[in-house]
Amino acid sequence: MVPSPTRLSAAAVCAAVLLVSAAAPCEPGGAGVATLAWMAGRWKGEADSTRLEEHWSLPSGDNMMGMFRAVRAGKVRQYEFMSLEQDEDGVLMRIKRFDPGLVGREERDRAVVFRLARWSAREAVFEDDASESPKRLTYRRSGRDSLYVRLERVQNGEHRVMDFRFGRAPE
């Protein structure tokens, strides 16, 4: 049996709607930590002769754990411990930053907190409205083995952007 043109058109419309909705940004209320599983993995990069590493666990329960490390000239310059956590309003990213010796940059019970503002199948945009800096953190996957991170901040009254490109590190 040959499908009628009407059936083909309806199927094509349904397929197009599904493709567009999969690529379109989604509202944060519908996102759960599991929707960000594409961030998981061990990532490495380099910026200004500094070796960068970022690791993300797979989702477990309502959480993903992350770690970032920057090493220059054989010495650690900065560490970060990160968590993606589900709350009633969506997903939060909490970051605790440390200098060498695990000396905290924030107060003991404080963290930099971003809320997931929008997301798609390969991108997540986190925003922080509470503090002056940093303001926005964007994660984007490009293919299986590339992760792109953009940090936007306000420093001395100026908007600054830092871009980081990571490749998948061997396990």
trRosetta pair geometry for C-beta under 8 A, 3 or more apart (Angstrom, degrees):
i j d omega theta_ij theta_ji phi_ij phi_ji
3 7 4.6 -114 -176 84 102 129
3 8 5.4 120 117 -54 122 88
3 11 7.8 -13 172 -1 154 140
4 7 4.7 97 57 6 79 100
4 8 7.1 -145 96 -3 43 86
5 8 5.5 -54 -146 39 36 113
5 9 6.1 38 155 -22 68 105
6 9 5.8 -54 -148 36 29 111
6 10 6.4 28 154 -17 64 106
7 10 5.8 -55 -146 37 31 110
7 11 6.2 30 155 -17 66 107
8 11 5.8 -57 -146 39 30 110
8 12 6.2 31 155 -20 66 107
9 12 5.7 -54 -145 37 30 111
9 13 6.3 32 155 -20 64 104
10 13 5.8 -52 -148 35 30 112
10 14 6.4 31 153 -18 63 105
11 14 5.7 -54 -148 37 32 111
11 15 6.3 31 154 -18 66 106
12 15 5.7 -54 -146 38 31 110
12 16 6.2 32 155 -20 65 107
13 16 5.8 -55 -147 37 30 111
13 17 6.4 31 155 -20 65 105
14 17 5.8 -54 -148 35 30 111
14 18 6.4 29 154 -17 64 106
15 18 5.7 -56 -150 37 32 111
15 19 6.3 30 154 -18 66 106
16 19 5.7 -55 -146 37 31 109
16 20 6.2 27 158 -15 66 108
17 20 6.0 -57 -144 40 28 107
17 21 6.1 23 159 -15 65 111
18 21 6.0 -58 -142 40 27 106
18 22 6.3 28 158 -22 63 108
19 22 5.9 -57 -148 33 28 110
19 23 6.6 10 160 -5 63 111
20 23 6.2 -70 -149 45 30 100
20 24 5.8 34 157 -33 69 112
21 24 5.6 -49 -133 28 32 115
22 120 7.8 86 151 -172 47 91
22 121 5.6 20 169 -40 84 135
23 120 6.1 24 -172 -169 36 133
23 121 6.7 -54 -98 16 45 115
24 120 6.6 -170 97 -112 21 113
25 118 4.4 10 -176 174 123 121
25 119 6.7 126 -152 63 74 22
25 120 5.2 -74 -95 -57 50 99
25 123 7.7 -56 -100 81 88 115
26 30 5.5 -87 164 67 121 122
26 31 6.4 135 100 -59 120 95
26 118 6.8 152 64 -160 44 70
26 119 5.5 -33 53 71 95 76
26 120 6.5 141 -2 -91 86 51
27 30 5.7 84 73 8 82 101
27 31 7.8 -150 102 -15 46 92
27 118 7.2 -42 -110 -113 28 75
28 31 5.3 -56 -153 23 49 118
28 89 7.6 24 117 148 116 74
28 90 4.0 12 150 -128 104 154
28 91 6.8 -128 -165 28 100 83
28 115 7.0 49 -169 154 165 94
28 116 4.7 152 -132 103 114 90
28 117 6.0 -79 -53 -150 130 12
28 118 6.5 -88 -53 -78 86 36
28 119 7.0 96 -98 1 65 101
29 89 7.1 -66 -102 -170 77 51
29 90 5.7 -86 -91 -74 36 101
31 35 4.9 -109 -149 50 79 147
31 36 7.5 56 -178 -38 115 95
31 90 5.8 43 62 -153 97 95
31 91 5.5 -68 112 -7 113 119
31 116 5.6 -99 83 121 150 149
31 119 5.2 82 -95 35 143 142
32 35 5.5 115 56 -7 61 97
32 62 7.4 -89 -170 -132 98 79
32 86 5.8 3 -150 -104 76 129
32 91 7.0 132 -156 -65 21 109
33 36 6.0 -66 -168 36 46 108
33 59 5.0 144 124 -127 101 120
33 62 5.5 132 7 -170 135 48
33 63 6.1 -62 -148 -67 170 11
33 64 5.6 178 -176 -15 113 95
33 84 5.2 138 -130 122 100 109
33 85 7.1 -19 -77 -129 129 13
33 86 5.1 -96 -24 -49 104 100
33 91 5.8 142 -77 -116 63 117
34 37 5.8 -1 -170 -39 53 109
34 59 4.7 -148 -96 78 60 171
35 119 6.5 98 126 126 127 149
36 39 5.2 -5 164 4 89 118
36 59 7.3 117 67 -64 78 116
36 64 6.5 -114 93 1 113 153
36 84 6.0 -113 75 -180 150 167
36 91 7.0 128 -18 -163 136 167
36 116 7.9 -123 -61 -103 133 140
36 119 7.3 -84 -80 -141 89 147
36 124 5.7 22 -114 -64 109 153
36 139 8.0 65 -153 77 108 142
37 40 5.5 -22 -173 -7 59 119
37 58 6.2 24 -142 -148 96 74
37 59 5.3 -76 -86 -6 92 109
37 64 7.7 -174 -98 -86 52 136
38 121 7.4 89 -29 164 157 59
38 122 6.3 -100 135 -115 161 56
38 141 5.2 -88 152 -26 119 151
39 56 4.7 -40 128 103 92 172
39 64 7.0 93 76 147 119 161
39 66 7.8 -43 138 -86 124 127
39 84 7.9 113 61 -31 149 151
39 124 7.2 -41 -57 16 126 137
39 139 5.8 12 -105 154 115 153
39 141 7.6 -134 -84 -56 50 108
39 147 7.3 86 -139 -129 63 131
40 56 4.8 -123 -111 104 41 99
40 57 6.3 -36 -128 129 100 20
40 58 4.7 37 -125 -85 156 56
40 59 7.6 -102 -60 -19 127 63
40 64 6.9 -119 -80 -146 91 128
41 55 7.5 -121 111 -142 35 55
41 56 6.2 16 35 52 48 90
41 147 7.5 -179 69 -41 123 137
41 168 5.8 -56 164 -127 139 94
41 169 7.9 150 153 36 91 76
42 53 7.5 -19 -172 -165 82 95
42 55 5.1 -5 -110 -109 69 88
42 168 7.0 78 75 -166 66 65
42 169 4.3 -79 122 60 100 107
42 170 7.9 -41 85 75 129 23
42 171 6.3 141 23 -96 135 62
43 53 7.0 146 85 -161 59 48
43 54 4.6 -13 64 64 110 89
43 55 7.1 -171 24 -77 72 40
43 56 7.8 25 -2 3 111 94
43 147 5.0 -51 -119 39 147 136
43 166 3.6 35 172 161 116 139
43 167 7.0 150 -153 72 72 25
43 168 6.4 -53 -102 -104 63 39
43 169 6.1 165 -125 -8 8 96
44 51 7.2 -20 -165 -174 99 89
44 52 6.7 146 -161 86 49 63
44 53 5.5 -15 -104 -103 75 70
44 54 7.9 -177 -76 24 33 65
44 166 6.1 135 61 -153 20 87
44 167 6.1 -32 65 62 76 76
44 169 4.2 87 -14 -72 111 112
45 51 7.9 151 85 -162 41 48
45 52 4.4 -18 67 65 85 114
45 54 7.9 5 11 6 105 102
45 164 5.6 120 96 179 159 91
45 165 5.5 157 -132 86 131 50
45 166 4.1 -88 -42 -94 115 61
45 167 6.8 131 -82 8 72 68
46 49 7.3 2 -178 -114 106 17
46 50 6.7 156 -157 76 62 46
46 51 5.8 -29 -102 -104 83 50
46 52 6.4 -174 -85 13 27 89
47 50 5.5 -24 70 58 70 99
47 52 6.1 33 10 -27 98 129
47 162 7.9 61 -172 -175 159 103
47 164 6.0 -70 -47 -112 138 83
49 72 6.2 76 114 -139 84 97
49 73 7.7 37 140 -47 114 76
50 70 5.2 4 169 -171 124 98
50 71 6.8 151 -166 72 71 36
50 72 4.3 -43 -105 -75 82 100
50 77 6.6 -48 -137 17 125 145
51 70 7.3 151 78 -158 50 47
51 71 4.6 -20 61 64 102 95
51 72 7.3 174 16 -77 70 46
52 68 7.4 -19 -167 -166 88 91
52 69 7.5 159 -154 84 44 52
52 70 5.6 -12 -102 -104 73 73
52 71 8.0 -172 -73 24 30 70
52 164 6.2 -93 115 -156 171 127
52 166 7.0 -100 102 -93 113 98
53 67 7.7 -7 115 111 98 91
53 68 6.9 162 87 -153 59 45
53 69 4.7 0 55 53 104 94
53 71 7.7 27 -2 0 105 107
53 169 7.2 6 -132 -37 92 156
54 66 6.7 -2 -174 -172 88 108
54 67 7.1 174 -149 87 47 51
54 68 4.8 -6 -103 -103 84 80
54 69 8.0 -176 -74 21 46 61
54 147 7.5 -115 73 98 128 145
54 149 7.5 94 -18 -30 168 151
54 166 6.1 -67 36 -102 113 159
55 66 6.4 166 86 -151 56 59
55 67 4.8 3 50 51 102 94
55 68 8.0 -166 22 -71 64 41
56 64 5.9 16 -174 163 96 120
56 65 7.4 165 -150 87 51 43
56 66 4.6 -15 -99 -99 74 95
57 60 6.9 -40 135 -3 124 108
57 64 5.5 -176 70 -160 82 70
57 65 4.6 34 12 50 126 83
57 66 7.3 -132 8 -68 75 51
58 64 7.1 -110 137 -120 15 97
59 63 7.1 147 -151 78 66 34
59 64 5.1 -55 -91 -70 61 95
59 84 7.9 -66 -102 83 88 121
60 63 6.2 -29 69 69 72 84
60 64 7.6 122 18 -91 69 51
62 85 6.5 53 128 -159 94 59
62 86 3.7 -91 -172 30 112 120
63 83 6.0 -29 -156 -168 102 104
63 84 6.5 147 -156 78 47 64
63 85 5.6 -1 -104 -101 83 68
63 86 7.4 -108 -60 4 54 84
64 83 7.0 155 79 -158 51 54
64 84 4.2 13 47 43 98 113
65 81 7.7 -26 -168 -172 92 86
65 82 7.2 137 -169 84 46 61
65 83 5.7 -21 -107 -104 61 76
66 80 7.8 -6 114 112 97 97
66 81 7.4 147 86 -167 60 42
66 82 3.6 -20 68 68 108 110
66 83 7.0 -168 22 -73 81 29
66 84 7.3 66 -14 -18 113 90
67 79 7.4 -30 -167 -167 88 90
67 80 7.0 156 -159 85 42 62
67 81 5.9 -13 -105 -109 72 61
67 82 7.0 -159 -67 22 27 85
68 78 7.7 -10 114 115 100 95
68 79 7.0 147 83 -165 64 42
68 80 4.0 9 49 49 107 107
68 82 6.8 53 -11 -15 101 119
69 76 6.3 -58 -166 -133 102 105
69 78 7.4 174 -148 90 41 56
69 79 5.5 -6 -103 -109 76 71
69 80 7.8 -152 -64 25 43 68
70 76 7.2 105 78 -161 54 61
70 77 4.6 -53 102 60 104 105
70 78 4.6 24 37 48 114 91
71 74 7.0 -1 173 -135 106 11
71 75 6.7 166 -155 80 73 26
71 76 5.5 -41 -99 -95 78 52
71 77 6.7 174 -103 3 22 85
72 75 6.4 -29 71 61 62 78
72 77 5.3 34 14 -38 104 128
75 100 7.1 -25 171 -87 96 144
76 79 6.6 9 176 -50 128 92
76 100 5.2 136 87 -98 97 92
77 99 7.9 -53 168 -144 43 68
77 100 7.2 -44 -122 -45 17 99
78 97 6.7 -21 -169 -166 108 95
78 98 7.0 144 -163 80 59 53
78 99 6.4 -41 -106 -108 65 47
79 97 7.4 151 85 -160 54 48
79 98 4.3 -14 63 64 100 106
79 99 7.9 -136 23 -49 81 3
79 102 6.9 -29 48 -100 143 65
80 95 5.5 -15 -169 -165 117 102
80 96 6.8 154 -156 77 61 48
80 97 5.2 -22 -101 -103 87 65
80 98 7.1 179 -81 20 38 77
81 95 7.4 153 78 -153 44 51
81 96 4.9 -7 57 56 94 102
81 98 7.6 38 -5 -6 92 116
82 93 6.3 -8 -170 -172 107 93
82 94 6.8 161 -153 83 55 52
82 95 4.9 -12 -102 -101 87 75
82 96 7.8 -162 -74 24 43 65
83 93 7.3 169 84 -150 44 49
83 94 5.0 -3 54 53 92 98
84 91 5.8 -2 -174 -174 94 113
84 92 7.3 163 -153 83 47 45
84 93 5.5 -21 -98 -97 70 74
85 91 7.1 149 76 -155 36 62
85 92 5.1 -20 62 61 89 96
85 93 8.0 158 19 -90 72 26
85 94 6.5 12 7 -1 119 111
86 90 7.6 -109 -143 149 62 24
86 91 6.0 -36 -98 -99 57 68
86 92 8.0 177 -88 19 10 78
87 90 6.9 1 60 56 77 40
87 91 7.8 149 21 -103 72 20
87 92 5.9 33 -1 -11 115 115
89 115 7.4 -28 111 -147 116 128
90 115 6.4 79 80 -172 123 95
90 116 5.3 -134 149 58 122 104
91 115 7.4 132 84 -161 53 56
91 116 4.0 36 66 -5 100 134
92 113 5.9 -21 -169 -163 113 98
92 114 7.0 146 -162 78 60 48
92 115 5.8 -35 -104 -102 69 62
92 116 7.4 -113 -71 -9 24 83
93 113 7.2 153 80 -155 53 47
93 114 4.4 -8 57 60 103 101
93 115 7.8 -161 19 -76 75 16
93 116 7.3 103 -20 -56 95 77
93 126 5.0 -24 19 -130 131 159
93 137 7.0 -97 78 71 154 139
94 111 4.3 35 -172 127 96 151
94 112 7.3 143 -159 74 48 50
94 113 5.4 -13 -104 -102 72 77
95 111 6.0 149 63 -180 38 96
95 112 4.4 -23 62 62 101 102
95 113 7.8 -169 21 -73 72 34
95 114 7.6 34 -6 -1 109 102
96 104 6.7 -49 -178 -131 99 102
96 106 6.4 -110 -137 38 67 122
96 111 5.2 -64 -70 -115 74 96
96 112 7.8 175 -77 18 29 78
97 104 7.3 104 82 -158 55 59
97 105 4.1 -21 92 31 105 130
97 106 6.5 99 41 -14 86 95
97 112 6.9 36 -17 -3 109 121
98 102 4.9 -25 -168 -142 145 46
98 103 6.2 131 -163 61 79 40
98 104 5.7 -44 -101 -95 78 45
98 105 6.6 -145 -87 -12 24 86
99 103 4.6 -26 58 65 98 102
99 105 6.5 110 -28 -64 88 90
100 103 7.1 14 76 16 43 102
104 107 7.6 13 125 150 131 3
104 108 6.7 124 63 -92 165 49
106 110 4.3 -128 163 92 117 101
106 111 6.1 150 80 -97 166 28
106 112 6.8 -153 -64 -35 141 74
107 110 4.1 67 56 10 91 119
112 128 6.8 -41 180 -100 86 157
112 131 7.3 -75 -132 25 84 150
112 134 6.9 46 -169 35 141 97
113 128 6.4 131 86 -116 53 105
113 130 7.1 29 65 28 100 138
114 126 3.5 62 143 156 131 116
114 127 6.1 135 -157 57 89 15
114 128 4.8 -72 -98 -56 69 90
114 136 7.9 107 -136 -133 125 33
114 137 5.5 -66 -97 29 169 117
115 126 6.5 159 73 -155 25 76
115 127 6.1 -32 60 63 78 71
115 128 7.4 134 10 -87 73 48
115 129 7.9 -23 25 4 116 95
116 119 6.0 -10 -178 -39 116 118
116 124 6.1 -53 -133 -168 102 103
116 125 7.4 103 -158 75 58 49
116 126 5.6 -44 -91 -98 46 76
117 125 5.0 -56 60 104 103 96
117 126 6.5 145 0 -128 88 20
117 127 4.4 44 -45 3 134 113
117 136 7.9 -45 11 -127 144 96
118 124 7.9 178 95 -149 46 43
118 125 5.0 10 56 47 81 114
119 123 6.5 -176 -148 95 52 61
119 124 4.6 2 -111 -109 101 71
119 125 7.0 -158 -72 21 56 69
120 123 4.9 27 43 45 96 92
122 140 6.2 51 137 -161 85 67
122 141 4.4 -107 -159 55 93 95
122 142 7.6 103 168 -71 133 39
123 138 6.9 -9 -167 -172 97 95
123 139 6.9 166 -150 89 49 57
123 140 4.6 -1 -105 -106 88 83
123 141 7.5 -134 -65 22 53 68
124 138 7.2 169 86 -152 49 51
124 139 4.8 4 53 54 94 101
124 140 7.9 -166 25 -71 56 51
125 136 6.6 -15 -171 -166 92 105
125 137 7.7 155 -157 82 47 46
125 138 4.9 -10 -107 -105 75 86
126 136 6.9 151 83 -157 55 53
126 137 4.5 -13 62 62 106 95
126 138 7.5 -167 25 -76 68 39
126 139 7.9 38 -4 -2 103 96
127 135 6.7 -13 -150 162 77 65
127 136 5.2 -16 -104 -102 74 78
127 137 7.9 -170 -75 24 33 67
128 131 5.7 -14 144 39 122 90
128 134 6.3 85 37 90 135 67
128 135 5.9 -136 58 -138 85 29
128 136 7.4 -150 20 -67 75 37
128 137 8.0 48 -14 -5 103 98
131 134 7.6 39 88 41 115 38
132 135 8.0 -51 159 -66 33 92
132 154 5.2 -94 164 72 83 123
133 153 4.1 62 -154 -168 104 96
133 154 4.6 -134 -73 53 102 68
133 155 6.0 82 -112 -68 164 65
134 137 6.6 62 127 -55 136 95
134 151 5.8 -57 -144 -173 144 98
134 152 6.7 120 -171 82 92 45
134 153 4.1 -66 -115 -92 72 97
135 152 5.2 -56 66 105 100 93
135 153 6.0 160 6 -110 83 36
135 154 6.1 70 -35 -16 121 91
136 150 7.6 -4 114 109 97 95
136 151 7.6 160 88 -156 58 37
136 152 4.2 11 54 48 98 116
137 149 7.2 -13 -171 -168 85 94
137 150 7.3 167 -153 85 39 56
137 151 5.7 -2 -108 -107 77 68
137 152 7.6 -147 -66 25 39 73
138 148 7.9 -14 113 113 94 89
138 149 7.0 159 83 -155 57 45
138 150 4.3 2 52 52 106 101
138 152 7.8 45 -6 -9 101 104
139 147 6.8 -22 -163 -170 90 99
139 148 7.4 143 -161 80 41 56
139 149 5.7 -10 -103 -103 66 78
140 147 7.4 148 79 -160 46 52
140 148 4.5 -20 65 63 97 105
140 149 7.8 -178 24 -75 71 35
140 150 7.8 24 3 -2 110 101
141 146 6.9 124 -165 85 55 66
141 147 5.9 -29 -103 -103 63 67
141 148 7.7 -175 -83 19 14 80
142 146 4.1 -37 69 90 92 124
142 147 7.6 -176 22 -82 77 19
142 148 6.0 52 -12 -17 114 113
143 146 5.2 57 54 22 98 104
144 168 7.3 -31 130 -26 74 145
145 167 5.8 16 153 -161 95 77
145 168 4.1 -91 -144 6 78 114
146 165 7.0 -24 -161 -168 100 90
146 166 7.1 141 -160 81 50 58
146 167 6.1 -28 -100 -105 63 60
146 168 7.6 -78 -52 -22 31 81
147 165 7.8 149 82 -162 50 45
147 166 4.3 -17 65 66 97 110
147 167 7.8 -173 24 -79 77 15
147 168 7.7 103 -11 -66 100 66
148 163 7.2 -19 -169 -166 94 93
148 164 7.2 153 -160 84 47 56
148 165 5.7 -15 -107 -108 75 68
148 166 7.4 -163 -74 24 29 77
149 163 7.5 152 85 -158 52 46
149 164 4.4 -10 62 61 98 106
149 166 6.9 39 -3 -8 105 113
150 161 6.4 -16 -169 -165 101 98
150 162 7.2 156 -156 81 51 49
150 163 5.3 -15 -104 -104 80 71
150 164 7.6 -170 -75 23 35 71
151 161 7.3 152 81 -156 52 47
151 162 4.6 -7 58 58 101 101
151 164 7.5 39 -5 -5 99 108
152 159 6.8 -7 -172 -170 98 92
152 160 7.2 163 -154 84 51 48
152 161 5.4 -15 -103 -102 76 75
152 162 8.0 -169 -75 24 34 67
153 159 7.7 159 86 -152 36 49
153 160 5.3 -20 66 62 83 96
153 162 7.6 10 11 2 107 104
154 157 6.9 -3 178 -128 100 14
154 158 6.9 158 -155 75 62 31
154 159 6.0 -33 -99 -93 71 54
154 160 7.3 148 -108 15 19 83
155 158 6.0 -32 69 63 67 84
155 160 5.1 -6 21 1 113 134
